[in-house]
């Protein structure tokens, strides 16, 4: 009996002590800084911003070489063996490619460094000059990192481009930066072939070997001045003709990273669709009440157009106070439309010192980070979050296994039935993720639990509730032995989705909802470090610590950054407010980048240097500091629009609330200051709406027919109203 009492009391005592310790912990401290007056916070462990964590290391090239020499015989880059590609045809005649993948094949640190040196020498042999730029236009893979580090050893600036970019934006990126050499994968090479006549400066293309060189490439070589070489051939040339390294210094530009912004050329795949959508908006604004248009693609519901939450700031999306719904359907494909992204392309110039500062800071945040970690890389390396994360892994001598969002789990779209997904095979201990992916994990698990029903659902709900109580600090939640029991009985299968060994996750790129954060914490049994940063700050800004179990916050400043709030009177946000100062977020430190490529006007607008020489970036986001020094993002300047009657409406807050409706896949909101109401464009959730209809016995031909039915409109409308009423963002 004494053993049982001991097992019960110990978790209670531990929870009390743990709770008191965390409640009193100062994670950020006030600091006096220069520049525009405001309220600034620094990391509690560092009095000044960290530039590098290693003596004598000032560039990414130095860091990579040091790690390769220190960990020569350890695994670094892992790639799954492609056994076969197969095509599956569904009952309705659609074809889908499925991959049969084997285990991971590894390059050791020493082998990777040799490949980097050979590739760097090979660039010289094919005629690339130091002052010319290289673009990497490919999916995340081992060759991507080898190419990047190879360029760094010749002090060549790399232009990073998303592999999903459309033709017009791709032309703009390559022509604006005057790229002479493009490194790409097979499918990206085919895109380049299609626009070869529109590229002004490209002379050389290096393609990464998958299934050999596409047949049409030989035609391009005959009709243009391009020379096309395989990645392996470039390495081979360098191996036969080695060239001494020409290493950069800290202030040299390492990367020009194209990101969404408010300047530059719109990333648009079809201007006619843009006109159509905004015509719809104008028409809706002429009506007498707010309406929501439900847009669904007939042939591909999951890829039907609208913008994700990460694009909200660029489009100034807004939503009003009352709701009425009109369901409509547009067959985009009959218009020749395949999708659109309304974003502006802006190249951000990053020095080696900028990225190194962020890498050095993150090193101090992740608990127990060492050479035994296994990191699953699947996010785009063209994004600063993934680029910084992989450099952190290299710095500590850990292993990087490459995957893809389409092959990540056993049930991913491209995985052949019976083949294991990347996470199951690799068994990662560390992962990065964006909120959209974590939301899908949560939704997928929830749907499976609901589908099983009965005792399984009751057991899951009970276990989840017990763990949630503990996460919220309750003394009577599931701690200690009970926590281990629920992990074994209930949550083990969820953890197996990502390999069953994940001990820490980093979420960035967009705000993570508190509901999803708690769900991942409980079901995966791993803390999530939620970070806040921008491309312009090399992803550096703030980062929540592993022992911070709060939700809705993004942590204290990273050791490389000072974070300052400044007054924004127009929006009613002041740093003098008590107990939590509020204002526009400004980030300063060695991680703040040089500025925008060929856009001095925009650079001068949002980058400032104070009298002490510190560089600051004005984010446009609105935040507030908690008593422990942690930051919470509460608004965005571009998200606030004043309606006709003088009412200010916050776009992001309302959009984030409405998207919680189970019937909403995605949403875009729009407002005009000459009207007193707003409109919204919505993508309905295919599975959720169809499941509801089947339970109600509603007969429909296809999803487009279902979306036009009055009962469907009424149900979606009611769901949105319910979300509005339950949300604290609505008054």
C-alpha positions as CSV (number, residue, x, y, z in Angstrom):
1,X,0.0,0.0,0.0
2,X,2.9,2.4,0.9
3,X,4.2,1.9,-2.6
4,X,0.9,3.0,-4.2
5,X,0.7,6.1,-1.9
6,X,4.3,6.9,-2.8
7,X,3.5,6.6,-6.6
8,X,0.6,8.9,-6.3
9,X,2.1,11.6,-4.0
10,X,5.4,12.0,-5.8
11,X,3.9,13.3,-9.1
12,X,1.7,15.7,-7.1
13,X,4.7,17.1,-5.2
14,X,6.8,17.2,-8.4
15,X,4.0,19.1,-10.3
16,X,3.7,21.7,-7.5
17,X,7.5,22.3,-7.4
18,X,7.7,22.3,-11.3
19,X,4.8,24.7,-11.6
20,X,6.2,27.2,-9.0
21,X,9.6,27.1,-10.6
22,X,8.3,27.8,-14.1
23,X,5.9,30.5,-12.9
24,X,8.8,32.4,-11.4
25,X,11.3,31.9,-14.2
26,X,12.4,35.0,-16.1
27,X,13.1,34.0,-19.7
28,X,13.8,37.5,-21.0
29,X,15.1,40.6,-19.3
30,X,14.6,44.3,-20.0
31,X,17.5,45.9,-21.8
32,X,18.4,49.5,-22.8
33,X,19.0,49.8,-26.5
34,X,19.4,52.6,-29.1
35,X,17.3,53.6,-32.0
36,X,13.6,54.5,-31.8
37,X,12.3,54.6,-28.2
38,X,10.4,51.5,-27.1
39,X,10.5,48.6,-24.7
40,X,13.2,46.0,-25.4
41,X,13.9,42.5,-24.1
42,X,17.0,40.3,-24.3
43,X,17.6,36.6,-23.6
44,X,18.2,36.1,-19.9
45,X,21.5,34.3,-20.3
46,X,23.3,36.7,-22.6
47,X,23.8,40.4,-22.1
48,X,24.7,41.1,-25.7
49,X,23.7,39.4,-29.0
50,X,25.6,36.2,-29.8
51,X,27.4,36.3,-33.2
52,X,29.2,32.9,-33.1
53,X,29.4,30.0,-30.7
54,X,32.8,28.8,-31.9
55,X,36.1,30.5,-31.6
56,X,37.6,31.3,-35.0
57,X,34.4,30.3,-36.9
58,X,32.8,33.3,-38.8
59,X,31.2,31.7,-41.9
60,X,29.0,28.8,-42.8
61,X,31.9,27.4,-44.8
62,X,34.2,27.4,-41.8
63,X,31.5,25.7,-39.7
64,X,30.9,22.9,-42.2
65,X,34.6,22.2,-42.6
66,X,35.1,22.1,-38.8
67,X,32.3,19.7,-38.3
68,X,33.4,17.4,-41.1
69,X,36.8,17.1,-39.7
70,X,35.6,16.6,-36.1
71,X,33.0,13.9,-37.1
72,X,34.7,12.4,-40.1
73,X,33.4,8.9,-39.6
74,X,29.9,9.7,-38.5
75,X,26.8,9.6,-40.7
76,X,25.7,13.0,-42.2
77,X,23.5,12.8,-45.3
78,X,21.0,10.0,-45.7
79,X,18.9,9.3,-48.9
80,X,16.4,6.5,-49.4
81,X,17.1,4.1,-52.2
82,X,14.5,4.3,-55.0
83,X,13.6,0.7,-55.9
84,X,10.9,1.5,-58.4
85,X,8.3,4.0,-59.7
86,X,4.8,2.7,-60.3
87,X,1.6,4.2,-61.7
88,X,-1.7,3.4,-60.0
89,X,-5.0,4.0,-61.8
90,X,-8.1,4.7,-59.7
91,X,-11.6,3.6,-60.6
92,X,-12.4,7.0,-62.1
93,X,-9.4,6.8,-64.5
94,X,-7.0,9.0,-62.6
95,X,-3.3,8.1,-62.5
96,X,-1.0,8.5,-59.5
97,X,2.7,7.9,-59.2
98,X,3.7,5.6,-56.3
99,X,7.2,5.1,-55.1
100,X,8.7,1.9,-53.7
101,X,11.5,3.1,-51.5
102,X,14.2,1.1,-49.6
103,X,16.3,2.0,-46.6
104,X,18.6,5.0,-46.1
105,X,22.0,5.1,-47.7
106,X,24.4,7.4,-46.0
107,X,27.3,9.7,-46.7
108,X,29.7,10.2,-43.8
109,X,30.9,13.6,-42.8
110,X,34.3,13.0,-44.4
111,X,32.7,11.7,-47.6
112,X,30.4,14.7,-47.7
113,X,33.3,17.2,-47.3
114,X,35.1,15.5,-50.1
115,X,32.0,15.8,-52.3
116,X,31.7,19.5,-51.5
117,X,35.3,20.2,-52.3
118,X,35.0,18.3,-55.6
119,X,31.8,20.1,-56.5
120,X,33.5,23.4,-55.8
121,X,36.4,22.6,-58.0
122,X,34.0,21.3,-60.7
123,X,32.3,24.7,-60.8
124,X,35.6,26.2,-61.8
125,X,36.1,23.6,-64.5
126,X,32.8,24.2,-66.2
127,X,33.6,27.9,-66.4
128,X,31.7,29.4,-63.5
129,X,33.4,32.6,-62.2
130,X,33.5,33.8,-58.6
131,X,31.6,37.0,-59.3
132,X,28.7,35.1,-61.0
133,X,25.7,33.8,-59.0
134,X,24.4,30.3,-58.8
135,X,20.7,29.4,-58.3
136,X,19.5,26.2,-56.6
137,X,16.1,25.3,-58.0
138,X,15.3,21.9,-56.6
139,X,13.5,19.9,-53.9
140,X,15.2,19.3,-50.5
141,X,17.8,16.6,-50.9
142,X,21.4,15.7,-50.0
143,X,22.8,17.2,-53.3
144,X,21.1,20.6,-52.4
145,X,23.3,20.9,-49.3
146,X,26.4,19.7,-51.1
147,X,25.9,22.2,-53.8
148,X,25.3,25.0,-51.3
149,X,28.5,24.3,-49.4
150,X,30.4,23.8,-52.6
151,X,29.4,27.3,-53.7
152,X,30.5,28.7,-50.3
153,X,34.0,27.2,-50.7
154,X,34.3,29.4,-53.8
155,X,32.7,32.4,-52.1
156,X,29.8,32.2,-54.6
157,X,26.5,33.8,-53.7
158,X,23.6,31.3,-54.0
159,X,20.1,32.3,-55.0
160,X,17.5,30.0,-53.5
161,X,14.3,29.4,-55.4
162,X,11.3,27.2,-54.4
163,X,10.9,24.2,-56.7
164,X,7.1,24.9,-56.9
165,X,7.6,28.4,-58.4
166,X,5.7,29.2,-61.6
167,X,7.3,30.2,-64.9
168,X,6.7,34.0,-64.6
169,X,8.1,34.3,-61.1
170,X,11.0,31.9,-62.0
171,X,12.0,34.1,-64.9
172,X,11.9,37.2,-62.7
173,X,14.1,35.6,-60.0
174,X,16.7,34.3,-62.4
175,X,16.8,37.5,-64.5
176,X,16.8,39.9,-61.6
177,X,19.8,38.2,-59.9
178,X,21.6,37.6,-63.3
179,X,22.2,34.0,-62.4
180,X,24.7,32.3,-64.8
181,X,24.5,28.7,-63.4
182,X,21.3,26.9,-62.3
183,X,21.4,23.7,-60.2
184,X,18.2,21.8,-60.5
185,X,16.4,18.4,-60.3
186,X,14.8,16.6,-63.3
187,X,11.3,18.2,-63.1
188,X,12.8,21.6,-62.5
189,X,15.0,21.1,-65.5
190,X,11.9,20.5,-67.6
191,X,10.5,23.9,-66.4
192,X,13.7,25.6,-67.4
193,X,13.5,24.0,-70.8
194,X,10.0,25.5,-71.3
195,X,11.2,29.1,-70.5
196,X,14.8,28.9,-71.9
197,X,14.1,31.6,-74.4
198,X,13.1,34.1,-71.7
199,X,16.2,33.8,-69.5
200,X,18.8,36.5,-70.1
201,X,21.9,35.4,-68.2
202,X,21.8,31.6,-67.7
203,X,24.8,29.9,-69.3
204,X,25.0,26.6,-67.5
205,X,22.6,24.1,-66.0
206,X,23.6,21.3,-63.6
207,X,21.0,18.7,-63.2
208,X,20.8,16.2,-60.3
209,X,20.7,12.7,-61.5
210,X,17.5,10.8,-61.0
211,X,16.6,8.9,-64.1
212,X,19.1,10.4,-66.5
213,X,18.8,13.5,-68.6
214,X,15.4,14.3,-70.1
215,X,15.3,13.7,-73.9
216,X,14.3,17.3,-74.8
217,X,17.4,18.8,-73.2
218,X,19.5,17.9,-76.2
219,X,17.3,20.0,-78.3
220,X,17.8,23.0,-76.0
221,X,21.6,22.5,-76.1
222,X,21.4,22.7,-79.9
223,X,19.2,25.7,-80.0
224,X,20.7,27.8,-77.2
225,X,24.1,28.6,-75.7
226,X,23.5,26.6,-72.5
227,X,25.8,23.8,-71.4
228,X,24.0,21.1,-69.5
229,X,26.0,18.9,-67.1
230,X,25.0,16.3,-64.6
231,X,25.8,16.8,-60.9
232,X,28.0,13.7,-60.8
233,X,30.0,14.9,-63.8
234,X,30.7,18.2,-62.1
235,X,31.9,16.4,-59.1
236,X,34.0,14.1,-61.3
237,X,35.6,17.1,-63.1
238,X,36.5,18.6,-59.7
239,X,38.0,15.3,-58.4
240,X,40.3,15.1,-61.4
241,X,41.2,18.8,-61.4
242,X,41.2,20.1,-57.7
243,X,41.2,23.8,-57.1
244,X,42.2,25.5,-53.8
245,X,39.3,27.0,-51.8
246,X,38.5,30.7,-52.0
247,X,36.7,31.1,-48.7
248,X,34.4,33.9,-47.8
249,X,34.4,36.3,-44.8
250,X,31.6,37.0,-42.4
251,X,30.3,40.0,-44.3
252,X,30.1,38.3,-47.7
253,X,26.6,37.6,-49.1
254,X,26.0,33.9,-48.7
255,X,22.4,33.7,-50.0
256,X,19.8,35.7,-51.8
257,X,16.6,34.1,-50.6
258,X,13.4,34.9,-52.4
259,X,10.5,35.4,-50.1
260,X,7.0,36.8,-50.2
261,X,6.8,40.6,-49.6
262,X,5.1,43.7,-50.7
263,X,7.4,44.5,-53.5
264,X,8.5,43.0,-56.8
265,X,6.7,40.9,-59.3
266,X,3.5,39.0,-58.4
267,X,3.9,35.2,-58.3
268,X,0.9,34.4,-60.4
269,X,0.1,31.4,-62.5
270,X,-2.9,32.8,-64.2
271,X,-3.9,36.5,-64.2
272,X,-7.4,35.7,-65.4
273,X,-8.1,33.9,-62.2
274,X,-7.0,36.9,-60.2
275,X,-9.3,39.1,-62.2
276,X,-12.1,36.6,-61.7
277,X,-11.7,36.4,-57.9
278,X,-11.5,40.1,-57.4
279,X,-14.5,40.6,-59.7
280,X,-16.3,38.2,-57.4
281,X,-15.3,40.4,-54.5
282,X,-16.4,43.6,-56.1
283,X,-19.7,42.0,-56.9
284,X,-20.1,40.8,-53.4
285,X,-19.2,44.2,-51.9
286,X,-22.1,45.6,-53.8
287,X,-24.6,43.3,-52.0
288,X,-26.2,44.3,-48.7
289,X,-24.6,41.8,-46.4
290,X,-21.4,39.9,-45.8
291,X,-21.2,36.7,-47.9
292,X,-18.9,33.8,-48.0
293,X,-18.2,32.2,-51.3
294,X,-17.3,28.5,-51.1
295,X,-15.0,27.6,-54.0
296,X,-14.3,24.0,-54.8
297,X,-12.3,22.5,-57.7
298,X,-14.3,19.8,-59.4
299,X,-11.4,17.5,-60.2
300,X,-9.1,18.2,-57.4
301,X,-10.8,19.4,-54.2
302,X,-7.7,19.2,-52.1
303,X,-5.9,21.6,-54.5
304,X,-8.7,24.0,-55.2
305,X,-7.6,27.5,-55.1
306,X,-7.3,29.7,-52.2
307,X,-4.6,31.2,-50.1
308,X,-3.2,29.7,-47.0
309,X,-2.9,31.6,-43.7
310,X,0.8,32.4,-44.4
311,X,-0.3,34.7,-47.3
312,X,-2.7,36.7,-45.2
313,X,-0.4,39.7,-44.7
314,X,0.3,40.1,-48.4
315,X,-3.3,40.3,-49.3
316,X,-4.6,42.4,-46.4
317,X,-7.3,39.9,-45.7
318,X,-10.2,41.0,-43.4
319,X,-13.4,39.8,-42.0
320,X,-16.4,41.6,-40.5
321,X,-18.8,41.1,-37.7
322,X,-21.8,39.3,-39.3
323,X,-22.1,36.3,-41.5
324,X,-24.3,35.2,-44.4
325,X,-23.3,32.5,-46.8
326,X,-23.6,32.0,-50.5
327,X,-22.3,28.7,-51.8
328,X,-21.0,28.8,-55.4
329,X,-18.8,26.6,-57.5
330,X,-16.4,27.5,-60.2
331,X,-14.8,24.9,-62.5
332,X,-11.4,26.5,-62.8
333,X,-10.1,23.9,-65.2
334,X,-12.7,24.8,-67.8
335,X,-11.1,28.3,-67.7
336,X,-7.6,26.8,-68.1
337,X,-6.8,27.7,-64.6
338,X,-4.5,25.6,-62.4
339,X,-3.9,27.8,-59.4
340,X,-2.5,31.1,-58.3
341,X,-0.4,32.6,-55.7
342,X,-0.7,36.3,-55.2
343,X,2.6,37.1,-53.6
344,X,5.4,39.5,-54.4
345,X,8.9,38.1,-54.9
346,X,11.6,39.9,-52.9
347,X,15.2,38.7,-52.7
348,X,16.6,39.0,-49.2
349,X,20.4,39.3,-49.0
350,X,22.0,37.3,-46.1
351,X,25.6,37.3,-45.1
352,X,27.4,34.4,-43.7
353,X,27.5,36.2,-40.4
354,X,23.7,36.7,-40.4
355,X,22.9,33.0,-40.7
356,X,25.7,31.9,-38.4
357,X,24.3,34.1,-35.6
358,X,20.9,32.3,-35.8
359,X,22.6,28.9,-35.9
360,X,24.8,29.8,-32.9
361,X,21.7,31.0,-30.9
362,X,19.5,27.9,-31.6
363,X,22.4,25.7,-30.5
364,X,21.8,27.0,-26.9
365,X,18.0,26.4,-26.9
366,X,17.4,22.8,-27.9
367,X,18.0,20.6,-24.8
368,X,20.7,18.0,-24.9
369,X,21.6,18.7,-28.5
370,X,24.5,16.4,-29.6
371,X,25.9,14.1,-32.2
372,X,23.5,11.3,-31.5
373,X,20.5,13.1,-33.0
374,X,18.7,12.1,-36.2
375,X,17.0,14.9,-38.1
376,X,14.3,14.3,-40.7
377,X,14.6,17.0,-43.4
378,X,11.6,17.4,-45.7
379,X,10.7,21.2,-45.7
380,X,12.1,23.3,-48.5
381,X,15.7,24.3,-48.1
382,X,14.8,27.4,-50.1
383,X,13.1,28.5,-46.8
384,X,15.3,30.0,-44.1
385,X,13.7,27.8,-41.4
386,X,15.0,24.6,-43.0
387,X,18.3,26.1,-44.1
388,X,19.1,27.2,-40.5
389,X,17.9,23.9,-39.0
390,X,20.2,21.8,-41.2
391,X,23.2,23.9,-40.4
392,X,22.5,23.5,-36.7
393,X,22.4,19.7,-37.2
394,X,25.7,19.8,-39.1
395,X,27.3,22.0,-36.4
396,X,26.7,19.3,-33.7
397,X,27.7,16.3,-35.8
398,X,24.3,14.7,-36.1
399,X,22.7,12.9,-39.0
400,X,20.3,14.3,-41.6
401,X,17.9,11.9,-43.3
402,X,16.1,13.4,-46.3
403,X,12.4,12.8,-47.1
404,X,9.5,14.5,-48.7
405,X,6.0,15.7,-47.6
406,X,4.6,13.2,-50.1
407,X,6.5,10.2,-48.7
408,X,6.7,11.3,-45.0
409,X,4.4,8.7,-43.4
410,X,3.2,5.2,-44.3
411,X,0.0,6.6,-45.7
412,X,1.5,9.5,-47.6
413,X,0.2,10.1,-51.2
414,X,3.3,8.9,-53.1
415,X,4.1,5.9,-50.9
416,X,3.3,2.5,-52.5
417,X,1.0,0.4,-50.4
418,X,3.1,-1.8,-48.1
419,X,6.1,0.5,-48.2
420,X,7.2,2.4,-45.1
421,X,7.2,6.2,-45.0
422,X,10.4,8.2,-44.4
423,X,9.7,8.8,-40.7
424,X,9.0,5.1,-40.0
425,X,12.3,4.0,-41.7
426,X,14.5,6.8,-40.3
427,X,13.2,7.1,-36.7
428,X,14.0,10.7,-36.2
429,X,14.6,12.3,-32.8
430,X,14.3,15.9,-34.1
431,X,11.9,17.5,-36.6
432,X,10.9,20.9,-37.8
433,X,7.3,21.5,-39.0
434,X,5.0,24.3,-40.1
435,X,1.6,24.6,-38.4
436,X,-0.3,23.5,-41.5
437,X,1.4,20.0,-41.3
438,X,0.8,19.7,-37.6
439,X,-2.8,20.7,-38.1
440,X,-3.2,17.9,-40.7
441,X,-1.6,15.4,-38.2
442,X,-4.1,16.5,-35.6
443,X,-7.1,16.3,-38.0
444,X,-6.0,12.9,-39.3
445,X,-5.7,11.4,-35.9
446,X,-9.0,12.9,-34.8
447,X,-10.9,11.6,-37.8
448,X,-9.5,8.1,-37.2
449,X,-10.5,8.1,-33.6
450,X,-14.0,9.4,-34.4
451,X,-14.3,6.8,-37.1
452,X,-13.5,4.0,-34.7
453,X,-15.9,5.2,-32.1
454,X,-17.1,3.1,-29.2
455,X,-14.6,2.1,-26.5
456,X,-11.6,3.1,-28.5
457,X,-12.8,6.7,-28.7
458,X,-13.8,6.8,-25.0
459,X,-10.4,5.5,-24.0
460,X,-8.6,8.0,-26.2
461,X,-10.7,10.9,-24.9
462,X,-10.2,9.9,-21.3
463,X,-6.4,9.5,-21.7
464,X,-6.2,12.8,-23.6
465,X,-8.2,14.6,-20.9
466,X,-6.0,13.2,-18.1
467,X,-2.8,14.3,-19.9
468,X,-4.3,17.7,-20.8
469,X,-5.1,18.4,-17.1
470,X,-1.4,17.7,-16.3
471,X,-0.2,19.9,-19.2
472,X,-2.4,22.7,-17.8
473,X,-0.7,22.3,-14.4
474,X,-3.3,20.4,-12.5
475,X,-2.0,18.3,-9.6
476,X,-4.6,15.7,-10.4
477,X,-3.7,15.1,-14.1
478,X,-1.8,12.1,-15.5
479,X,1.8,12.3,-14.2
480,X,4.5,9.8,-13.6
481,X,3.5,6.2,-14.0
482,X,0.0,7.1,-15.3
483,X,1.6,9.2,-18.1
484,X,3.8,6.2,-19.1
485,X,0.7,4.0,-19.0
486,X,-1.3,6.2,-21.4
487,X,1.6,6.6,-23.7
488,X,1.9,2.9,-24.0
489,X,-1.8,2.0,-24.2
490,X,-3.2,4.9,-26.3
491,X,-0.6,7.3,-27.8
492,X,2.0,4.8,-28.9
493,X,0.3,4.4,-32.3
494,X,0.2,8.1,-32.8
495,X,3.8,8.4,-32.0
496,X,4.6,5.7,-34.5
497,X,3.4,7.9,-37.3
498,X,6.6,9.9,-37.1
499,X,8.8,7.0,-36.2
500,X,8.1,6.8,-32.4
501,X,11.4,8.5,-31.3
502,X,10.7,12.2,-31.7
503,X,11.9,14.0,-28.6
504,X,11.7,17.6,-29.7
505,X,9.9,19.5,-32.5
506,X,10.4,23.0,-33.8
507,X,7.4,24.8,-35.3
508,X,7.8,28.0,-37.3
509,X,6.7,29.8,-40.4
510,X,3.2,30.8,-39.0
511,X,1.4,30.9,-35.7
512,X,0.6,27.5,-34.2
513,X,-2.8,27.2,-32.6
514,X,-3.0,26.3,-28.9
515,X,-5.3,23.4,-29.6
516,X,-2.8,21.9,-32.1
517,X,0.2,22.5,-29.8
518,X,-1.4,20.7,-26.9
519,X,-2.5,17.8,-29.2
520,X,1.0,17.3,-30.4
521,X,2.5,17.7,-26.9
522,X,0.2,15.0,-25.6
523,X,-0.1,12.5,-28.5
524,X,3.5,12.6,-29.7
525,X,4.9,13.0,-26.1
526,X,7.4,15.7,-27.2
527,X,7.7,19.4,-26.5
528,X,7.3,21.8,-29.3
529,X,9.6,24.8,-29.5
530,X,7.6,27.5,-31.2
531,X,9.7,30.1,-32.9
532,X,9.2,33.5,-34.3
533,X,11.4,35.1,-37.0
534,X,11.4,36.2,-40.6
535,X,13.5,35.7,-43.7
536,X,14.8,39.2,-43.0
537,X,16.1,38.1,-39.6
538,X,17.4,34.7,-40.8
539,X,14.6,33.0,-38.8
540,X,16.0,34.5,-35.6
541,X,13.8,36.4,-33.2
542,X,12.3,34.4,-30.4
543,X,12.1,30.7,-29.4
544,X,10.1,29.0,-26.6
545,X,12.1,26.9,-24.3
546,X,11.5,23.2,-23.8
547,X,10.2,23.6,-20.3
548,X,7.7,26.3,-21.3
549,X,4.4,24.5,-21.5
550,X,2.3,27.6,-22.2
551,X,0.4,28.0,-25.5
552,X,-0.2,31.0,-27.7
553,X,3.3,32.5,-27.1
554,X,6.5,32.4,-29.1
555,X,9.1,32.5,-26.3
556,X,11.8,34.9,-25.2
557,X,14.4,36.5,-27.6
558,X,17.0,34.2,-29.0
559,X,20.5,34.9,-27.8
560,X,21.3,36.5,-31.1
561,X,18.5,39.0,-30.9
562,X,17.1,42.0,-29.0
563,X,13.4,42.3,-29.5
564,X,11.8,45.7,-29.1
565,X,8.2,47.0,-29.1
566,X,7.5,50.5,-30.4
567,X,4.3,52.5,-30.2
568,X,1.7,52.2,-33.0
569,X,-0.8,54.9,-31.9
570,X,-3.0,54.4,-35.0
571,X,-3.8,50.9,-34.0
572,X,-4.0,51.7,-30.3
573,X,-0.9,49.7,-29.3
574,X,1.4,51.4,-26.8
575,X,4.5,50.3,-24.9
576,X,3.3,52.2,-21.8
577,X,0.4,49.8,-21.3
578,X,0.4,47.8,-18.1
579,X,0.9,45.0,-17.2
580,X,1.9,44.0,-20.7
581,X,3.5,46.5,-23.0
582,X,2.2,46.3,-26.6
583,X,3.5,47.6,-30.0
584,X,5.1,46.8,-33.3
585,X,7.8,44.2,-33.1
586,X,11.3,45.3,-34.1
587,X,14.2,42.8,-34.1
588,X,17.8,43.8,-33.8
589,X,21.1,41.9,-33.8
590,X,23.8,40.3,-36.0
591,X,21.1,38.0,-37.5
592,X,19.3,41.0,-39.2
593,X,20.1,40.8,-42.9
594,X,21.6,43.3,-45.3
595,X,18.4,44.2,-47.1
596,X,16.4,43.6,-50.3
597,X,18.2,42.8,-53.5
598,X,18.1,45.8,-55.9
599,X,15.4,47.5,-53.8
600,X,17.1,50.2,-51.8
601,X,13.8,52.1,-51.2
602,X,12.1,49.2,-49.5
603,X,15.3,48.4,-47.6
604,X,15.5,51.9,-46.2
605,X,11.9,51.7,-45.2
606,X,12.1,48.7,-42.9
607,X,15.8,48.4,-42.0
608,X,17.3,50.9,-39.6
609,X,20.8,51.3,-38.0
610,X,20.9,52.9,-34.5
611,X,23.5,55.2,-33.0
612,X,25.2,52.2,-31.5
613,X,25.6,50.5,-34.8
614,X,23.0,47.8,-34.3
615,X,20.8,46.9,-37.3
616,X,17.0,46.7,-36.7
617,X,14.2,45.2,-38.8
618,X,10.7,46.6,-38.5
619,X,8.4,43.5,-38.9
620,X,5.0,45.0,-39.1
621,X,3.7,42.4,-36.6
622,X,2.1,43.5,-33.3
623,X,3.1,41.8,-30.1
624,X,3.1,42.1,-26.3
625,X,5.5,41.0,-23.7
626,X,4.5,38.8,-20.7
627,X,5.9,39.3,-17.3
628,X,8.5,36.5,-17.8
629,X,9.9,38.2,-21.0
630,X,8.1,36.0,-23.5
631,X,6.5,37.4,-26.6
632,X,3.0,36.9,-27.9
633,X,2.0,37.9,-31.4
634,X,-1.4,39.5,-31.2
635,X,-1.9,41.3,-34.5
636,X,-0.4,42.7,-37.7
637,X,-0.4,46.2,-39.0
638,X,-1.5,45.2,-42.5
639,X,-4.3,43.0,-41.0
640,X,-6.2,46.0,-39.6
641,X,-8.6,47.8,-41.8
642,X,-11.0,50.6,-40.9
643,X,-14.5,50.0,-42.2
644,X,-16.9,52.6,-43.4
645,X,-18.4,53.3,-40.0
646,X,-15.1,53.7,-38.3
647,X,-14.8,50.2,-36.9
648,X,-11.3,48.7,-36.9
649,X,-11.3,45.0,-37.8
650,X,-8.3,42.7,-37.3
651,X,-7.9,40.3,-40.2
652,X,-5.6,37.6,-38.8
653,X,-7.6,37.2,-35.6
654,X,-10.9,36.6,-37.4
655,X,-9.4,34.3,-40.1
656,X,-7.7,32.2,-37.5
657,X,-11.0,31.8,-35.6
658,X,-13.1,31.0,-38.6
659,X,-10.7,28.4,-39.9
660,X,-11.4,26.3,-36.8
661,X,-14.7,25.3,-38.3
662,X,-14.5,21.6,-39.2
663,X,-16.0,22.4,-42.6
664,X,-13.3,24.9,-43.6
665,X,-10.2,23.8,-45.5
666,X,-8.9,27.3,-46.2
667,X,-10.1,30.9,-46.2
668,X,-9.4,34.3,-47.7
669,X,-11.0,37.4,-46.3
670,X,-11.3,40.8,-47.9
671,X,-12.6,44.2,-46.8
672,X,-13.0,47.6,-48.4
673,X,-12.9,50.8,-46.3
674,X,-15.8,52.2,-48.3
675,X,-18.2,49.5,-47.0
676,X,-19.3,48.5,-43.6
677,X,-19.0,44.8,-44.1
678,X,-16.6,42.2,-45.5
679,X,-16.5,39.2,-47.8
680,X,-14.7,35.9,-47.5
681,X,-13.7,33.3,-50.0
682,X,-13.7,29.8,-48.6
683,X,-12.5,26.3,-49.6
684,X,-14.8,23.8,-48.0
685,X,-13.3,20.6,-46.5
686,X,-14.1,17.8,-48.9
687,X,-14.2,15.0,-46.4
688,X,-16.0,16.9,-43.6
689,X,-18.8,18.2,-45.8
690,X,-19.3,14.9,-47.6
691,X,-19.4,13.0,-44.3
692,X,-22.0,15.3,-42.9
693,X,-24.1,15.0,-46.0
694,X,-24.0,11.2,-46.0
695,X,-25.1,11.1,-42.3
696,X,-28.0,13.4,-43.2
697,X,-29.0,11.3,-46.1
698,X,-28.5,14.0,-48.6
699,X,-28.3,12.8,-52.2
700,X,-25.7,14.5,-54.4
701,X,-24.0,13.9,-57.7
702,X,-20.6,15.2,-56.8
703,X,-19.0,17.7,-54.5
704,X,-19.8,20.6,-56.7
705,X,-23.5,19.7,-56.6
706,X,-23.3,19.3,-52.8
707,X,-21.9,22.8,-52.4
708,X,-24.9,24.3,-54.1
709,X,-27.5,22.8,-51.9
710,X,-29.3,25.0,-49.5
711,X,-28.9,22.5,-46.6
712,X,-25.1,22.5,-47.1
713,X,-25.0,26.3,-47.1
714,X,-27.1,26.4,-44.0
715,X,-24.9,23.9,-42.2
716,X,-21.6,25.6,-43.1
717,X,-23.1,29.0,-42.1
718,X,-24.3,27.6,-38.8
719,X,-20.8,26.2,-38.1
720,X,-19.2,29.6,-38.8
721,X,-21.7,31.4,-36.6
722,X,-20.9,28.9,-33.8
723,X,-17.2,29.5,-34.2
724,X,-17.7,33.2,-34.0
725,X,-19.8,33.0,-30.8
726,X,-17.3,30.7,-29.1
727,X,-14.2,32.7,-30.1
728,X,-12.8,35.4,-27.9
729,X,-11.8,37.3,-31.0
730,X,-15.4,38.4,-31.6
731,X,-17.3,40.9,-29.5
